[in-house]
Amino acid sequence: MSAAPPLTLPSKLPQVGTTIFTVMSKLAGECGAVNLAQGFPDFSAPQRLFDLVAQHIAAGRNQYAPMAGAAPLREAIAEKVGALYAANYEVETEITVTAGATQAIHTAISACVRPGDEVIVFAPVYDAYVPGIDLNGGRAVVAHLRFPDYRPDWDEVRTLITPRTRMIIINSPHNPSGAVWSADDLDRLAALTRNTDIVVVSDEVYEHIVFADSGQRHHSVAAHPQLRERSFVVSSFGKTYHVTGWKIAYCLAPAQLTAEFRKAHQFVVFAVNHPMQLALADFMRERPEFALGLAAFYQGKRDFFRAALAASRFELLPCAGTYFQLARYAAISAEPDTEFVQRLTREHGVAAIPVSVFYPCLEDRRVIRFCFAKSEETLAAAAERLVSV
């Protein structure tokens, strides 16, 4: 019997391979390098949060949570958003707990974007956005954040809006640059989308990490009356409570948008880890100061890392928020950034992320991204190696 012909399966994402975060973390492990590539802490959440999880597990709350999220957590989210942004979201119809922020963003895209629709994204753009658009038959249209401060050019955005524009995805505080958008930026976006059917996805997972010395603060779309009515606002418990592996986040949206969001959400994950949701709800009420102190906590780490690199040949770019520090290496090498980070990992024992991978069309300015959500011991070890480069 002759062999059957091999299976032919045309890829829906022919340009996509393993993400750079996985690639660099794997390389860091193989080389024994300090991993400042992937954005996760190497320190723990408060023990109290773990104790609360254990209590809810022991109490038998181990079956499916409600599809929209456990009621106590949605109530705690509503209280938080009301206190921070004077924004009132209905617990039953406007707040949904998701399996991480990436799932929330992908679900919002799936709920709204149809074949032929256009979605405006801002480059450098987090790598999950464009594949989500492609998988739903949409087309990503790229606006460029101006180097080196990574500010949006609203005149450019105006020229990119067409009758096919269905969605605009924004991200502030911004990964990878650490830039923070202003109130004027949101006003400009509101003006451009007024009297249109364009929906906005606002990725605000670093909402609590804006540094006091930047003179800025986080302006949430949830607090903007005009934008709120057309927007999905996404935030993350993983980023706030140092538990990225729990993959728990939430999405705020007006009832009409939430109804469409949940139609997709229920068939993507249905429900999110129940005892952990309940533990987060308890912890939010017991320790509201934890999230409020996050900016000062990470500013200390940023300042420690920047001071430790002062004697290096890296040029550190401004960092107003997030837990990422961009650095130019033009004084060190003319290599493309993807080659430089691999050599940095293999020869000097520090893993970073090349910023060119955040551009759908190659734009290499010899800039790399370090994650400083690490212990001081880890940051000091990395800096010692980087100073010698």
C-alpha distance (Angstrom), angle and dihedral (degrees) to the residues before:
residue distance angle dihedral
M1 . . .
S2 3.77 . .
A3 3.77 118.9 .
A4 3.77 116.9 -97.2
P5 3.81 114.4 -109.0
P6 3.80 114.0 -99.7
L7 3.76 117.6 -92.1
T8 3.78 113.4 -93.8
L9 3.78 114.0 -148.0
P10 3.80 116.0 168.2
S11 3.80 108.3 -143.9
K12 3.78 119.4 -117.9
L13 3.82 87.4 -155.8
P14 3.81 103.4 37.5
Q15 3.81 93.9 162.4
V16 3.81 95.1 49.9
G17 3.80 125.1 94.3
T18 3.79 132.2 159.7
T19 3.81 109.6 -36.2
I20 3.79 118.1 -99.1
F21 3.81 89.5 -120.3
T22 3.80 91.5 61.4
V23 3.81 91.8 42.1
M24 3.79 94.8 52.0
S25 3.81 95.1 42.1
K26 3.80 89.3 51.7
L27 3.79 91.2 48.9
A28 3.81 90.5 48.0
G29 3.80 89.6 54.0
E30 3.79 92.9 48.3
C31 3.81 92.1 49.2
G32 3.79 97.8 39.6
A33 3.79 88.1 -121.0
V34 3.79 128.3 159.7
N35 3.80 103.3 -100.4
L36 3.79 110.4 -133.4
A37 3.81 90.1 147.2
Q38 3.78 109.5 83.7
G39 3.79 116.1 56.6
F40 3.78 104.3 -118.0
P41 3.83 132.0 111.7
D42 3.79 121.4 -111.1
F43 3.81 90.4 -151.3
S44 3.77 131.2 74.5
A45 3.78 137.5 -103.3
P46 3.82 117.2 -113.9
Q47 3.80 113.5 -69.2
R48 3.79 89.4 -125.3
L49 3.80 90.3 69.0
F50 3.81 90.9 54.4
D51 3.81 91.0 47.1
L52 3.80 90.0 54.3
V53 3.82 90.8 52.1
A54 3.80 89.7 51.8
Q55 3.80 91.2 49.3
H56 3.80 92.6 53.6
I57 3.80 92.1 45.9
A58 3.82 90.3 50.7
A59 3.81 89.5 47.9
G60 3.81 89.2 59.8
R61 3.79 99.8 -109.9
N62 3.78 91.5 141.5
Q63 3.78 104.1 117.0
Y64 3.79 129.1 88.1
A65 3.76 116.6 -49.0
P66 3.81 116.9 -137.8
M67 3.80 110.6 -75.8
A68 3.82 93.2 -112.5
G69 3.80 92.7 46.9
A70 3.79 137.0 -84.9
A71 3.79 109.4 -52.7
P72 3.84 95.5 -128.5
L73 3.81 90.7 55.6
R74 3.79 94.4 46.9
E75 3.81 88.3 49.3
A76 3.81 91.0 50.6
I77 3.82 90.1 49.2
A78 3.80 91.0 51.1
E79 3.81 90.4 51.1
K80 3.80 92.1 48.7
V81 3.81 94.7 48.3
G82 3.78 90.9 46.4
A83 3.79 92.5 50.9
L84 3.82 96.0 45.1
Y85 3.79 102.1 36.7
A86 3.82 106.2 16.3
A87 3.80 85.9 -121.6
N88 3.78 121.2 141.8
Y89 3.80 115.4 -149.6
E90 3.80 119.6 178.6
V91 3.80 111.2 -117.1
E92 3.80 95.0 -142.9
T93 3.78 101.6 42.0
E94 3.82 109.6 21.4
I95 3.83 109.1 39.6
T96 3.81 124.7 69.2
V97 3.81 127.2 178.6
T98 3.80 112.8 -139.6
A99 3.80 139.9 -168.5
G100 3.78 92.9 -103.6
A101 3.78 132.8 -40.0
T102 3.80 94.2 -83.0
Q103 3.80 89.8 59.6
A104 3.80 90.3 49.2
I105 3.81 92.5 51.5
H106 3.81 93.3 44.7
T107 3.81 90.7 48.1
A108 3.81 92.0 50.7
I109 3.80 89.2 51.5
S110 3.82 91.6 47.2
A111 3.79 91.5 49.7
C112 3.81 95.0 52.0
V113 3.80 113.1 21.7
R114 3.78 119.6 84.9
P115 3.82 129.7 -177.2
G116 3.79 109.4 -68.7
D117 3.81 95.2 21.4
E118 3.79 118.8 129.2
V119 3.80 124.8 -134.7
I120 3.79 121.4 -165.1
V121 3.81 115.0 -141.3
F122 3.80 129.6 177.8
A123 3.80 119.2 -123.9
P124 2.94 129.7 -108.4
V125 3.79 78.4 54.4
Y126 3.80 129.0 -178.1
D127 3.77 106.4 -102.9
A128 3.83 98.2 -120.0
Y129 3.81 96.8 63.7
V130 3.80 103.0 69.6
P131 3.84 97.0 45.6
G132 3.81 88.8 52.4
I133 3.79 89.6 53.2
D134 3.81 92.1 46.7
L135 3.80 93.8 49.1
N136 3.79 89.7 56.1
G137 3.79 94.4 50.0
G138 3.78 95.1 -105.7
R139 3.78 128.9 129.4
A140 3.79 123.5 -123.8
V141 3.81 114.1 -134.4
V142 3.78 112.5 -161.9
A143 3.79 125.8 -137.4
H144 3.79 115.6 -175.1
L145 3.77 126.8 -127.4
R146 3.80 106.7 -139.1
F147 3.79 115.5 -107.5
P148 3.02 131.8 -99.3
D149 3.83 98.9 16.1
Y150 3.82 93.6 33.1
R151 3.79 95.5 -134.5
P152 3.82 121.7 163.4
D153 3.80 118.6 -108.4
W154 3.80 103.6 -140.5
D155 3.79 93.1 -173.0
E156 3.80 87.9 59.8
V157 3.80 91.1 47.6
R158 3.79 90.4 52.6
T159 3.80 90.2 57.0
L160 3.81 91.3 50.6
I161 3.80 96.6 55.1
T162 3.82 112.4 99.4
P163 3.82 135.4 163.3
R164 3.83 85.9 -89.3
T165 3.81 94.6 58.4
R166 3.79 106.8 117.1
M167 3.81 102.7 162.5
I168 3.79 144.8 14.4
I169 3.81 118.4 -155.9
I170 3.79 117.8 -155.6
N171 3.80 132.1 179.9
S172 3.80 125.6 -161.1
P173 2.99 129.3 -166.6
H174 3.78 79.0 37.3
N175 3.79 128.6 -128.8
P176 3.02 119.5 -125.2
S177 3.83 101.2 12.2
G178 3.81 102.7 45.1
A179 3.82 89.8 -133.5
V180 3.81 118.5 148.5
W181 3.79 121.6 -146.2
S182 3.78 119.7 -129.1
A183 3.78 132.3 -129.5
D184 3.79 87.1 -106.1
D185 3.81 89.9 57.3
L186 3.80 90.2 57.4
D187 3.80 91.0 46.5
R188 3.80 90.1 52.6
L189 3.80 90.9 49.4
A190 3.80 90.6 48.9
A191 3.80 90.6 51.6
L192 3.80 92.5 51.0
T193 3.80 93.8 49.5
R194 3.82 97.7 41.0
N195 3.81 112.7 122.5
T196 3.81 92.4 10.5
D197 3.80 134.6 105.1
I198 3.81 92.0 -124.2
V199 3.78 115.0 132.4
V200 3.81 123.6 -152.8
V201 3.79 128.7 -141.5
S202 3.80 110.2 -159.7
D203 3.80 113.6 -164.1
E204 3.81 104.0 -156.7
V205 3.79 101.5 161.0
Y206 3.83 91.7 134.4
E207 3.81 93.5 48.0
H208 3.83 92.8 129.1
I209 3.81 95.4 49.2
V210 3.81 108.2 78.0
F211 3.79 114.2 128.0
A212 3.79 121.9 -125.0
D213 3.79 94.5 -138.5
S214 3.81 90.6 59.3
G215 3.80 90.2 70.8
Q216 3.78 88.4 -132.3
R217 3.78 137.3 105.9
H218 3.77 134.7 -161.4
H219 3.79 113.9 -87.0
S220 3.78 107.7 -160.5
V221 3.77 122.2 -153.6
A222 3.81 84.4 -136.6
A223 3.81 88.1 70.0
H224 3.81 95.0 49.7
P225 3.82 108.6 89.4
Q226 3.80 96.3 -154.3
L227 3.79 98.0 42.2
R228 3.79 94.6 41.9
E229 3.80 91.2 65.8
R230 3.82 92.5 60.4
S231 3.83 101.1 32.0
F232 3.77 145.1 97.3
V233 3.82 107.9 -151.9
V234 3.81 115.0 -160.1
S235 3.80 128.1 -165.1
S236 3.80 135.2 168.8
F237 3.79 135.7 -131.4
G238 3.80 89.5 -166.5
K239 3.80 92.6 63.6
T240 3.80 93.9 42.5
Y241 3.81 100.4 45.6
H242 3.84 101.0 32.3
V243 3.82 92.8 -110.6
T244 3.79 104.2 115.2
G245 3.80 90.5 152.4
W246 3.79 91.9 63.2
K247 3.83 89.4 68.5
I248 3.80 96.6 -151.8
A249 3.80 122.5 146.6
Y250 3.79 138.9 139.5
C251 3.77 142.4 -129.8
L252 3.80 126.0 -143.8
A253 3.79 119.6 -160.7
P254 3.81 139.3 145.1
A255 3.78 113.9 -87.0
Q256 3.81 96.3 -98.9
L257 3.81 92.3 53.8
T258 3.80 93.1 40.5
A259 3.81 90.7 54.8
E260 3.81 90.0 57.4
F261 3.80 91.7 41.9
R262 3.81 92.1 54.2
K263 3.79 92.5 49.6
A264 3.79 87.4 65.3
H265 3.81 97.0 32.8
Q266 3.81 94.2 58.6
F267 3.80 91.4 58.8
V268 3.81 96.0 41.9
V269 3.81 100.6 53.0
F270 3.84 105.1 -20.1
A271 3.81 93.2 -159.0
V272 3.81 140.3 12.0
N273 3.83 129.5 -131.2
H274 3.80 104.6 -60.6
P275 3.84 106.7 -155.6
M276 3.81 91.3 44.7
Q277 3.81 91.3 52.1
L278 3.79 90.3 53.1
A279 3.79 91.8 46.6
L280 3.81 91.2 52.0
A281 3.79 90.4 50.3
D282 3.80 91.2 52.6
F283 3.80 92.9 45.2
M284 3.81 93.5 49.4
R285 3.79 89.9 56.5
E286 3.81 95.9 41.2
R287 3.81 96.5 44.6
P288 3.83 110.2 26.3
E289 3.79 88.6 150.9
F290 3.82 91.0 66.2
A291 3.82 94.8 74.4
L292 3.81 91.5 38.8
G293 3.81 90.5 56.1
L294 3.78 95.5 48.3
A295 3.82 95.9 94.3
A296 3.81 93.5 54.9
F297 3.80 90.5 45.0
Y298 3.80 93.4 54.6
Q299 3.80 94.1 38.3
G300 3.79 86.4 62.0
K301 3.79 90.3 53.8
R302 3.80 92.7 45.6
D303 3.80 91.8 50.9
F304 3.80 92.4 46.6
F305 3.81 91.5 51.2
R306 3.82 94.7 45.1
A307 3.81 91.6 48.7
A308 3.79 90.9 49.3
L309 3.82 89.6 53.4
A310 3.80 95.5 46.6
A311 3.80 91.7 102.6
S312 3.81 93.5 48.8
R313 3.79 128.2 96.0
F314 3.80 92.0 -119.2
E315 3.80 116.9 111.5
L316 3.79 107.2 -136.7
L317 3.80 114.4 -145.9
P318 3.82 122.0 -145.0
C319 3.80 115.3 -79.0
A320 3.81 116.3 -162.4
G321 3.81 97.7 165.7
T322 3.84 149.3 -9.1
Y323 3.81 120.6 55.0
F324 3.80 96.3 -85.2
Q325 3.79 129.5 103.1
L326 3.81 121.0 -160.7
A327 3.78 119.2 -149.1
R328 3.81 132.6 -173.3
Y329 3.79 115.9 -142.0
A330 3.82 99.5 -172.9
A331 3.83 89.9 121.3
I332 3.81 89.4 57.2
S333 3.79 106.7 41.0
A334 3.80 145.2 -6.0
E335 3.81 91.7 -144.2
P336 3.81 119.2 125.7
D337 3.78 109.2 -96.2
T338 3.82 94.3 -112.7
E339 3.80 90.2 57.1
F340 3.79 93.6 41.9
V341 3.82 95.1 55.1
Q342 3.79 91.5 50.0
R343 3.80 91.6 51.3
L344 3.80 90.0 44.3
T345 3.79 88.9 55.3
R346 3.79 97.3 44.3
E347 3.80 100.3 39.0
H348 3.79 103.7 28.6
G349 3.79 103.1 26.6
V350 3.82 101.1 -122.5
A351 3.83 124.0 112.5
A352 3.82 121.4 -150.6
I353 3.80 137.6 161.8
P354 3.84 123.3 -106.0
V355 3.81 109.1 -127.5
S356 3.81 93.0 -145.1
V357 3.82 88.7 76.7
F358 3.81 88.1 68.7
Y359 3.82 90.2 65.2
P360 3.83 118.9 82.9
C361 3.82 86.5 -152.5
L362 3.79 113.2 42.0
E363 3.80 114.5 -92.6
D364 3.78 112.6 165.1
R365 3.80 115.5 -177.1
R366 3.84 94.3 163.7
V367 3.80 91.0 -103.2
I368 3.81 125.8 140.2
R369 3.79 133.4 -173.2
F370 3.80 126.6 -126.3
C371 3.82 123.2 -168.6
F372 3.80 112.6 -139.1
A373 3.83 96.2 -174.6
K374 3.78 86.9 114.2
S375 3.77 139.3 105.1
E376 3.79 117.1 -85.4
E377 3.80 88.1 -112.4
T378 3.80 90.1 58.2
L379 3.80 93.3 44.6
A380 3.80 92.2 48.1
A381 3.80 91.7 50.7
A382 3.80 91.1 49.6
A383 3.80 93.5 46.4
E384 3.80 92.5 50.8
R385 3.79 89.2 57.5
L386 3.81 94.6 42.5
V387 3.80 93.3 52.0
S388 3.79 88.1 60.1
V389 3.83 93.9 54.6
